[in-house]
């Protein structure tokens, strides 16, 4: 089964998916939203069904010292909504520290202006989060 990766944000949600063997993560899309839960939850459900995913990994933002701030609280609320909306799918929070910075670096190395391509940053961040999760699973 494939795994969906999510980089949750207040205005955009980056989405990535694993290959069928769970080896690599690929960026899929960016969901634009403004505080109304139904649209992003429905789109994530559609993508989960389309790719045949039984697990969703959501980047969870912790502060560098391991504490949870306001953004982490909002992400936890999103995770709870996702679990309610898709009860048969496993939703796993995963440490996302520095994933956005890594995404910007990837775009910079590709010669792409990250300010004009904010949606790409979210997709790449989702890919980094998902790849990190899959790499960690291989070690165990």
C-alpha positions in Angstrom: 0.0 0.0 0.0 1.1 3.5 -0.7 1.5 6.3 1.9 0.4 9.9 1.6 2.6 12.6 3.0 1.1 16.0 4.2 2.8 19.3 4.9 0.0 21.2 6.7 -0.1 25.0 6.6 -2.6 27.8 7.3 -3.2 28.6 3.7 -1.6 25.7 1.8 -1.3 21.9 2.3 1.5 20.2 0.4 0.8 16.6 -0.6 3.2 13.8 -1.6 2.8 10.1 -2.2 5.0 7.1 -2.0 5.7 4.7 -4.8 3.9 1.3 -4.5 7.0 -0.2 -2.8 7.3 2.5 -0.2 10.8 3.4 -1.3 10.5 7.0 -2.7 8.3 10.0 -2.2 7.0 12.1 -5.1 5.3 15.5 -4.8 1.6 15.5 -5.9 0.0 18.8 -5.4 -0.7 21.8 -3.2 -4.2 22.3 -1.8 -5.1 25.9 -1.2 -7.5 26.6 1.6 -8.6 29.3 4.0 -9.9 28.0 7.3 -12.8 25.9 6.0 -12.0 22.2 6.7 -14.3 20.4 4.2 -12.4 21.3 1.0 -8.9 20.0 2.1 -10.3 17.0 3.9 -12.4 16.0 0.9 -9.4 16.4 -1.5 -7.1 14.4 0.8 -9.7 11.7 0.9 -9.9 11.7 -2.9 -6.1 11.4 -3.2 -6.0 8.7 -0.5 -8.5 6.6 -2.4 -7.0 7.3 -5.8 -3.5 6.2 -4.8 -4.8 3.4 -2.5 -3.2 4.7 0.6 -3.9 3.2 4.0 -1.6 5.6 5.9 -1.2 9.3 6.0 2.0 10.9 7.5 1.4 14.5 8.6 4.4 16.7 9.3 4.2 17.8 13.0 6.0 21.0 13.8 7.9 20.9 17.1 10.1 23.7 18.2 13.8 23.0 18.1 13.8 22.3 21.9 11.0 19.7 21.5 8.1 21.8 22.8 4.9 22.3 20.9 3.8 25.8 20.0 0.7 27.4 18.4 1.4 25.9 15.0 1.7 22.4 16.5 -1.6 22.9 18.3 -3.2 23.8 14.9 -1.6 20.8 13.2 -2.9 18.5 16.0 -6.4 19.9 15.4 -6.0 19.1 11.7 -4.8 15.5 12.5 -7.8 15.0 14.7 -10.2 16.2 11.9 -8.4 13.9 9.4 -8.8 10.9 11.7 -12.6 11.7 12.1 -13.0 12.2 8.4 -11.2 9.0 7.4 -11.6 6.5 10.2 -10.2 3.5 8.3 -6.9 5.3 7.5 -3.9 5.4 9.9 -2.8 9.0 10.5 0.7 9.4 11.9 2.3 12.7 13.1 6.0 12.9 12.0 8.7 15.4 13.0 8.9 18.0 10.3 11.5 20.3 11.7 13.6 22.0 9.0 11.5 20.4 6.1 10.5 23.9 4.8 14.1 25.1 4.9 15.2 22.0 3.1 12.5 22.6 0.5 13.7 26.1 -0.1 17.2 24.9 -0.5 16.1 22.3 -3.1 14.4 25.0 -5.1 17.4 27.3 -4.8 19.7 24.6 -6.1 17.3 24.1 -9.0 17.5 27.8 -9.8 13.8 28.4 -8.9 12.7 31.5 -7.0 10.9 30.1 -3.9 8.9 33.3 -3.4 7.1 32.8 -6.7 6.6 29.1 -6.2 5.3 28.8 -2.6 3.1 25.9 -3.5 6.1 23.9 -4.7 7.8 24.5 -1.4 4.8 22.8 0.3 4.9 19.8 -2.1 8.6 19.3 -1.6 8.3 19.7 2.2 5.6 16.9 2.1 8.0 14.8 0.0 10.8 15.3 2.6 8.5 14.5 5.5 7.3 11.3 3.8 10.8 10.3 2.7 12.0 10.8 6.2 9.2 8.6 7.6 9.9 5.8 5.0 13.7 5.9 5.6 13.1 5.6 9.4 10.8 2.6 8.9 13.5 0.8 6.9 15.9 1.0 9.8 13.6 -0.9 12.1 
